[in-house]
Amino acid sequence: MEKVKLKIKNVKIINEAIGYFMLIAAVTVAFLVFLFFSPHIFGSYTLTVLGNIYIFIILAISYNLINGVAGQFSLEPNGFVAIGAYVTAILLLSPEIKSELYMLTPPLPLIRDVFLNPNVPFNPFLVLVISGIVSSLLALTLAFPVFRVRGDYLAIVTLGFGFIIRIFLINNPEISNGSMGLDSIPGFASYFWIGVTCLVTVILVYNIVYSKFGRAMKAVRDDEDAALAMGVNTFKTKTLAFMTSAFFEGVGGGLLASSIGSISPDQFTFMLTFQLLIIIVLGGLGSMSGSILGAFLFLGGMELLRPLDDATWHIGFIHGIPGLRMVVFSVLLLLIMLFARRGFFGNKEIWDYVKIRRGK
């Protein structure tokens, strides 16, 4: 009897695994088809907006990994995004262009001479990986002092890290060209390339969240002391979550630098972190599908409401006023937060919500 029950249980596990695999395969194929046909359907402006949304999806789900899944209230994304963006720019700019850009202070020899030609196949991919690794190694160094505290203290420490990175970039022109920033960055990050990177990131993070390591992160989130008592190495779990999140934030920063073509320290203020925080809270802390939906609603909503800032726009007696867009958008966010206090999906995914509605 026990053997029969075990066989039935194994069959159920195999069927669920096949079902999830088929779901991921179907979503992957559908998204790739959408990426392929989008340039033939939408204009350049819409494609640019979609590309920005894909980048913010990468940043949001990576930020949600440490903040929502691992439950560590961290406010550092702008720092790691800045590191990824500057590493990407420095690696892609040729020594000749760097000599022209660094007008006030000559670049360090290492900064000037390091160069990965973006026209060589696989070099753009290598640049993104290097940017992610540099951000991840910095996160490892930062983890030792950061995770000695919890809660609000953790938020304050990581918030300070973002400010330190920005001040470092401004005050070290031989590395970053100071407040003037860097431009003429090769634009290898096409719409299709950004979309594929976003898809790969979502699949990788999905597998991390639903792995043994993901269960350890959720245990730390729910009750760190209980997780420690059950044998979970909480410091190791939080550090690995921090490093993984920083890696993908660095990759997102690299894509951002290439898609915009120019970067400066003023682009990586706390406002970037605040936007990502809004996205993951809007979708639901701990929910990947919530972060994806939040990115579409936040950036898409900002673009749809853009006519409100145009003084020449009007519908009936309603006229556009500069700054009205942010007022309306803020009110909408406030209403959403009031009626969906845990976000759209809470800490569940969209497929879990469907199962609950079906009574399964």
DRENZA-293406 format. One line per 8 residues: number of its first residue (from 1); their letters; for each residue x negated, y negated, z of C-alpha. Coordinates in nm, 4 decimals, decimal comma, padded with zeros to 6 digits. Layout:
DRENZA-293406
NUM	a	X:Y:Z ~ ... $
END
This chain:
DRENZA-293406
1	mekvklki	00,0000:00,0000:00,0000 ~ -00,2811:-00,2383:00,0884 ~ -00,4552:-00,1615:-00,2422 ~ -00,1364:-00,2391:-00,4342 ~ -00,0996:-00,5742:-00,2523 ~ -00,4649:-00,6543:-00,3221 ~ -00,4211:-00,5759:-00,6925 ~ -00,1096:-00,7959:-00,7106 $
9	knvkiine	-00,2974:-01,0782:-00,5376 ~ -00,5908:-01,0441:-00,7777 ~ -00,3560:-01,0484:-01,0764 ~ -00,1930:-01,3694:-00,9449 ~ -00,5338:-01,5344:-00,8976 ~ -00,6399:-01,4350:-01,2498 ~ -00,3118:-01,5619:-01,3974 ~ -00,3483:-01,8957:-01,2141 $
17	aigyfmli	-00,7086:-01,9285:-01,3354 ~ -00,6010:-01,8564:-01,6935 ~ -00,3171:-02,1059:-01,6599 ~ -00,5464:-02,3828:-01,5348 ~ -00,8003:-02,3010:-01,8079 ~ -00,5330:-02,3180:-02,0767 ~ -00,4051:-02,6469:-01,9310 ~ -00,7536:-02,8026:-01,9370 $
25	aavtvafl	-00,8145:-02,6699:-02,2886 ~ -00,4825:-02,8097:-02,4143 ~ -00,5399:-03,1525:-02,2560 ~ -00,8962:-03,1609:-02,3928 ~ -00,7877:-03,0799:-02,7486 ~ -00,4986:-03,3297:-02,7323 ~ -00,7240:-03,6071:-02,6044 ~ -00,9918:-03,5381:-02,8663 $
33	vflffsph	-00,7272:-03,5513:-03,1399 ~ -00,6040:-03,8817:-02,9943 ~ -00,9593:-04,0201:-02,9914 ~ -01,0119:-03,9158:-03,3523 ~ -00,6911:-04,0720:-03,4865 ~ -00,6776:-04,3826:-03,2619 ~ -00,9024:-04,5976:-03,4879 ~ -00,6590:-04,5312:-03,7735 $
41	ifgsytlt	-00,3574:-04,6330:-03,5634 ~ -00,4657:-04,9204:-03,3392 ~ -00,6477:-05,2450:-03,4067 ~ -00,9886:-05,3403:-03,2723 ~ -00,8406:-05,5323:-02,9778 ~ -00,6351:-05,2325:-02,8580 ~ -00,9342:-05,0016:-02,8998 ~ -01,1477:-05,2391:-02,6914 $
49	vlgniyif	-00,8858:-05,2380:-02,4151 ~ -00,8611:-04,8576:-02,4266 ~ -01,2408:-04,8318:-02,4115 ~ -01,2451:-05,0507:-02,0995 ~ -00,9725:-04,8349:-01,9459 ~ -01,1781:-04,5189:-02,0108 ~ -01,4808:-04,6777:-01,8418 ~ -01,2708:-04,7749:-01,5422 $
57	iilaisyn	-01,1304:-04,4214:-01,5271 ~ -01,4886:-04,2939:-01,4910 ~ -01,5579:-04,5498:-01,2190 ~ -01,2252:-04,4904:-01,0417 ~ -01,2397:-04,1122:-01,0183 ~ -01,6042:-04,1246:-00,9084 ~ -01,5184:-04,3850:-00,6420 ~ -01,2158:-04,1780:-00,5399 $
65	lingvagq	-01,4468:-03,8812:-00,4876 ~ -01,6214:-04,0454:-00,1906 ~ -01,3347:-04,2636:-00,0708 ~ -01,0297:-04,0444:-00,1269 ~ -01,1507:-03,6829:-00,1409 ~ -01,4346:-03,7084:00,1149 ~ -01,2491:-03,9732:00,3174 ~ -01,5462:-04,2092:00,3619 $
73	fslepngf	-01,4374:-04,5729:00,3442 ~ -01,7191:-04,6984:00,1227 ~ -01,7405:-05,0364:-00,0499 ~ -02,0531:-04,9852:-00,2607 ~ -01,9435:-04,9166:-00,6228 ~ -02,0506:-05,2547:-00,7584 ~ -02,4072:-05,1857:-00,6441 ~ -02,4359:-04,8488:-00,8190 $
81	vaigayvt	-02,2576:-04,9753:-01,1308 ~ -02,5108:-05,2603:-01,1462 ~ -02,8016:-05,0158:-01,1107 ~ -02,6661:-04,7995:-01,3937 ~ -02,6065:-05,1006:-01,6172 ~ -02,9557:-05,2470:-01,5669 ~ -03,1341:-04,9132:-01,6039 ~ -02,9467:-04,8539:-01,9302 $
89	ailllspe	-03,0291:-05,2036:-02,0589 ~ -03,3994:-05,1765:-01,9678 ~ -03,4307:-04,8349:-02,1320 ~ -03,2547:-04,9392:-02,4541 ~ -03,4182:-05,2788:-02,5116 ~ -03,7392:-05,2668:-02,7128 ~ -04,0605:-05,4253:-02,5731 ~ -04,0380:-05,7032:-02,8356 $
97	ikselyml	-03,6834:-05,8005:-02,7353 ~ -03,7730:-05,7885:-02,3656 ~ -04,0644:-06,0251:-02,4250 ~ -03,8197:-06,2697:-02,5833 ~ -03,5538:-06,2325:-02,3131 ~ -03,7841:-06,2692:-02,0116 ~ -03,8669:-06,6323:-02,0840 ~ -03,9190:-06,7692:-01,7314 $
105	tpplplir	-04,1076:-06,4740:-01,5812 ~ -04,2847:-06,2046:-01,7878 ~ -04,1504:-05,8543:-01,7228 ~ -04,3557:-05,6007:-01,5327 ~ -04,5625:-05,3790:-01,7664 ~ -04,3542:-05,0734:-01,6769 ~ -04,0280:-05,2594:-01,7402 ~ -04,1591:-05,4026:-02,0685 $
113	dvflnpnv	-04,3025:-05,0832:-02,2141 ~ -04,0374:-04,8274:-02,1202 ~ -03,8121:-04,7734:-02,4229 ~ -03,5806:-04,5034:-02,5542 ~ -03,4762:-04,5806:-02,9094 ~ -03,0933:-04,5632:-02,9222 ~ -03,1085:-04,4651:-03,2896 ~ -03,2743:-04,1334:-03,2032 $
121	pfnpflvl	-03,0161:-03,8543:-03,1568 ~ -02,9318:-03,7644:-02,7941 ~ -03,1244:-04,0649:-02,6604 ~ -02,8040:-04,2508:-02,5604 ~ -02,6922:-03,9404:-02,3687 ~ -03,0342:-03,9183:-02,2033 ~ -03,0192:-04,2864:-02,1070 ~ -02,6827:-04,2377:-01,9352 $
129	visgivss	-02,8120:-03,9324:-01,7468 ~ -03,1208:-04,1239:-01,6307 ~ -02,9015:-04,4156:-01,5185 ~ -02,6855:-04,1760:-01,3200 ~ -02,9876:-04,0024:-01,1656 ~ -03,1440:-04,3337:-01,0551 ~ -02,8152:-04,4347:-00,8913 ~ -02,7856:-04,0915:-00,7301 $
137	llaltlaf	-03,1397:-04,1031:-00,5877 ~ -03,0716:-04,4482:-00,4463 ~ -02,7556:-04,3068:-00,2866 ~ -02,9638:-04,0291:-00,1290 ~ -03,1976:-04,2874:00,0231 ~ -02,9039:-04,4933:00,1439 ~ -02,7183:-04,1941:00,2907 ~ -02,9534:-04,1528:00,5878 $
145	pvfrvrgd	-02,8753:-04,4905:00,7491 ~ -02,5198:-04,5174:00,6104 ~ -02,3767:-04,1940:00,7471 ~ -02,4996:-04,2598:01,0971 ~ -02,1791:-04,4649:01,1327 ~ -01,8130:-04,4042:01,0519 ~ -01,4948:-04,5907:00,9664 ~ -01,5048:-04,9681:00,9506 $
153	ylaivtlg	-01,8772:-04,9733:01,0296 ~ -01,9411:-04,7550:00,7248 ~ -01,7434:-04,9998:00,5107 ~ -01,9466:-05,2943:00,6405 ~ -02,2812:-05,1205:00,5760 ~ -02,1898:-05,0190:00,2202 ~ -02,0447:-05,3637:00,1527 ~ -02,3802:-05,5104:00,2469 $
161	fgfiirif	-02,5531:-05,2765:00,0024 ~ -02,3605:-05,4288:-00,2888 ~ -02,4670:-05,7780:-00,1835 ~ -02,8295:-05,6661:-00,1441 ~ -02,8400:-05,5210:-00,4979 ~ -02,6999:-05,8427:-00,6463 ~ -02,9468:-06,0607:-00,4504 ~ -03,2320:-05,8295:-00,5530 $
169	linnpeis	-03,1394:-05,8663:-00,9202 ~ -03,1267:-06,2455:-00,8915 ~ -03,4528:-06,2833:-00,6962 ~ -03,6669:-06,0444:-00,9016 ~ -03,6727:-06,1903:-01,2548 ~ -03,9753:-05,9800:-01,3494 ~ -03,7461:-05,6768:-01,3266 ~ -03,3986:-05,7987:-01,4142 $
177	ngsmglds	-03,4604:-06,1408:-01,5738 ~ -03,2919:-06,2969:-01,2715 ~ -02,9606:-06,4791:-01,2959 ~ -03,0009:-06,5111:-01,6758 ~ -02,9352:-06,1401:-01,7143 ~ -02,9987:-05,9307:-02,0227 ~ -02,8329:-05,9417:-02,3616 ~ -02,8775:-05,7925:-02,7092 $
185	ipgfasyf	-02,8164:-05,4499:-02,5509 ~ -02,7667:-05,1887:-02,8266 ~ -02,4001:-05,1000:-02,8542 ~ -02,4186:-04,7219:-02,8777 ~ -02,1061:-04,6945:-02,6600 ~ -01,8466:-04,6725:-02,9336 ~ -01,4800:-04,6089:-02,8596 ~ -01,5132:-04,2380:-02,9380 $
193	wigvtclv	-01,8346:-04,2001:-02,7337 ~ -01,6771:-04,3698:-02,4305 ~ -01,3692:-04,1501:-02,4597 ~ -01,5712:-03,8283:-02,4788 ~ -01,7821:-03,9328:-02,1785 ~ -01,4623:-04,0094:-01,9879 ~ -01,3203:-03,6667:-02,0750 ~ -01,6377:-03,4860:-01,9667 $
201	tvilvyni	-01,6445:-03,6839:-01,6407 ~ -01,2827:-03,5993:-01,5614 ~ -01,3415:-03,2277:-01,6244 ~ -01,6591:-03,2221:-01,4137 ~ -01,5021:-03,4111:-01,1231 ~ -01,1932:-03,1907:-01,1443 ~ -01,4071:-02,8790:-01,1066 ~ -01,5983:-03,0377:-00,8171 $
209	vyskfgra	-01,2794:-03,1303:-00,6305 ~ -01,1355:-02,7802:-00,6640 ~ -01,4571:-02,5982:-00,5774 ~ -01,5881:-02,4789:-00,2419 ~ -01,7715:-02,8098:-00,2106 ~ -01,4440:-02,9931:-00,2775 ~ -01,2728:-02,8027:00,0040 ~ -01,5579:-02,9015:00,2361 $
217	mkavrdde	-01,5111:-03,2684:00,1408 ~ -01,1387:-03,2467:00,2139 ~ -01,2112:-03,0828:00,5488 ~ -01,4421:-03,3709:00,6401 ~ -01,1740:-03,6164:00,5314 ~ -00,8970:-03,4546:00,7337 ~ -01,0954:-03,4079:01,0564 ~ -01,4734:-03,4412:01,0599 $
225	daalamgv	-01,5151:-03,3064:01,4129 ~ -01,3025:-03,0002:01,3366 ~ -01,4954:-02,9412:01,0133 ~ -01,8222:-02,9610:01,2082 ~ -01,6883:-02,7108:01,4627 ~ -01,5945:-02,4729:01,1801 ~ -01,9529:-02,4725:01,0509 ~ -01,9325:-02,7350:00,7765 $
233	ntfktktl	-02,2517:-02,9384:00,7450 ~ -02,0742:-03,2722:00,7433 ~ -02,3824:-03,4861:00,6795 ~ -02,4848:-03,2722:00,3808 ~ -02,1286:-03,2755:00,2456 ~ -02,0955:-03,6539:00,2737 ~ -02,4412:-03,7087:00,1252 ~ -02,3727:-03,4861:-00,1764 $
241	afmtsaff	-02,0348:-03,6538:-00,2274 ~ -02,2048:-03,9940:-00,2073 ~ -02,4716:-03,8908:-00,4580 ~ -02,2190:-03,7387:-00,6993 ~ -02,0034:-04,0504:-00,6836 ~ -02,3096:-04,2729:-00,7396 ~ -02,4183:-04,0634:-01,0388 ~ -02,0933:-04,1145:-01,2275 $
249	egvgggll	-02,0774:-04,4811:-01,1224 ~ -02,4231:-04,5239:-01,2738 ~ -02,3048:-04,3564:-01,5945 ~ -02,0034:-04,5872:-01,6023 ~ -02,2304:-04,8870:-01,5502 ~ -02,4446:-04,7773:-01,8443 ~ -02,1400:-04,7499:-02,0696 ~ -02,0218:-05,0902:-01,9500 $
257	assigsis	-02,3568:-05,2521:-02,0355 ~ -02,3639:-05,0990:-02,3841 ~ -02,0002:-05,1798:-02,4631 ~ -02,0277:-05,5455:-02,3534 ~ -02,3779:-05,5991:-02,4913 ~ -02,4904:-05,8317:-02,2123 ~ -02,5089:-05,8142:-01,8325 ~ -02,5835:-06,0488:-01,5447 $
265	pdqftfml	-02,5705:-06,0175:-01,1640 ~ -02,2453:-06,2183:-01,1550 ~ -02,0628:-05,9308:-01,3248 ~ -02,1271:-05,6992:-01,0289 ~ -01,9767:-05,8857:-00,7369 ~ -01,7427:-05,7411:-00,4743 ~ -01,4540:-05,8197:-00,7103 ~ -01,5488:-05,5117:-00,9144 $
273	tfqlliii	-01,5270:-05,2937:-00,6024 ~ -01,1985:-05,4593:-00,5091 ~ -01,0524:-05,3782:-00,8515 ~ -01,1549:-05,0125:-00,8200 ~ -01,0094:-05,0021:-00,4685 ~ -00,6774:-05,1325:-00,6022 ~ -00,6785:-04,8657:-00,8743 ~ -00,7393:-04,5685:-00,6448 $
281	vlgglgsm	-00,4958:-04,6930:-00,3789 ~ -00,2351:-04,7614:-00,6476 ~ -00,2653:-04,4076:-00,7843 ~ -00,3158:-04,2405:-00,4463 ~ -00,6295:-04,1776:-00,2428 ~ -00,7622:-03,8312:-00,3200 ~ -00,5664:-03,7922:-00,6458 ~ -00,7557:-03,7699:-00,9749 $
289	sgsilgaf	-00,4449:-03,8066:-01,1874 ~ -00,3477:-04,0998:-00,9649 ~ -00,6798:-04,2726:-01,0385 ~ -00,6287:-04,2208:-01,4125 ~ -00,2746:-04,3587:-01,3951 ~ -00,3927:-04,6460:-01,1745 ~ -00,6594:-04,7455:-01,4279 ~ -00,4030:-04,7541:-01,7086 $
297	lflggmel	-00,1530:-04,9518:-01,5022 ~ -00,4079:-05,1993:-01,3661 ~ -00,6003:-05,2819:-01,6845 ~ -00,3072:-05,2242:-01,9171 ~ -00,0819:-05,4393:-01,7009 ~ -00,3393:-05,7184:-01,6913 ~ -00,3513:-05,7223:-02,0724 ~ 00,0252:-05,7008:-02,1195 $
305	lrplddat	00,0725:-06,0003:-01,8895 ~ -00,2013:-06,2057:-02,0570 ~ 00,0489:-06,4226:-02,2547 ~ 00,1671:-06,5656:-01,9201 ~ -00,1585:-06,7638:-01,9039 ~ -00,0905:-06,9273:-02,2416 ~ 00,0796:-07,2653:-02,2022 ~ 00,2305:-07,2369:-02,5520 $
313	whigfihg	00,4074:-06,9057:-02,4751 ~ 00,7669:-06,9061:-02,3573 ~ 01,0790:-06,6906:-02,3375 ~ 01,3864:-06,9038:-02,2862 ~ 01,3180:-07,1381:-01,9951 ~ 01,0135:-06,9361:-01,8793 ~ 00,6869:-07,0962:-01,9945 ~ 00,3314:-06,9723:-01,9641 $
321	ipglrmvv	00,1094:-07,1415:-01,7059 ~ -00,2662:-07,0856:-01,6644 ~ -00,3037:-06,8514:-01,3670 ~ 00,0579:-06,7273:-01,3752 ~ -00,0532:-06,3841:-01,4900 ~ -00,2412:-06,3157:-01,1656 ~ 00,0516:-06,4392:-00,9563 ~ 00,2997:-06,2089:-01,1315 $
329	fsvlllli	00,0575:-05,9168:-01,1292 ~ -00,0124:-05,9637:-00,7571 ~ 00,3603:-05,9658:-00,6788 ~ 00,4098:-05,6460:-00,8805 ~ 00,1223:-05,4768:-00,6955 ~ 00,2672:-05,5883:-00,3634 ~ 00,6080:-05,4424:-00,4495 ~ 00,4499:-05,1148:-00,5577 $
337	mlfarrgf	00,2524:-05,0905:-00,2335 ~ 00,5656:-05,1610:-00,0284 ~ 00,7716:-04,8856:-00,1900 ~ 00,4870:-04,6372:-00,2529 ~ 00,2653:-04,6774:00,0498 ~ 00,0495:-04,3754:-00,0351 ~ 00,0293:-04,4640:-00,4017 ~ 00,2080:-04,2876:-00,6837 $
345	fgnkeiwd	00,0756:-03,9383:-00,6078 ~ -00,0615:-03,9624:-00,2528 ~ -00,3452:-03,7112:-00,2237 ~ -00,1807:-03,4688:-00,4676 ~ -00,2086:-03,4283:-00,8423 ~ 00,0700:-03,4700:-01,0913 ~ 00,1050:-03,0934:-01,1426 ~ 00,1394:-03,0412:-00,7655 $
353	yvkirrgk	00,4210:-03,2962:-00,7638 ~ 00,5990:-03,1085:-01,0421 ~ 00,5717:-02,7828:-00,8455 ~ 00,7181:-02,9489:-00,5354 ~ 01,0096:-03,0880:-00,7385 ~ 01,0775:-02,7417:-00,8786 ~ 01,0825:-02,6014:-00,5283 ~ 00,7811:-02,3787:-00,5788 $
END
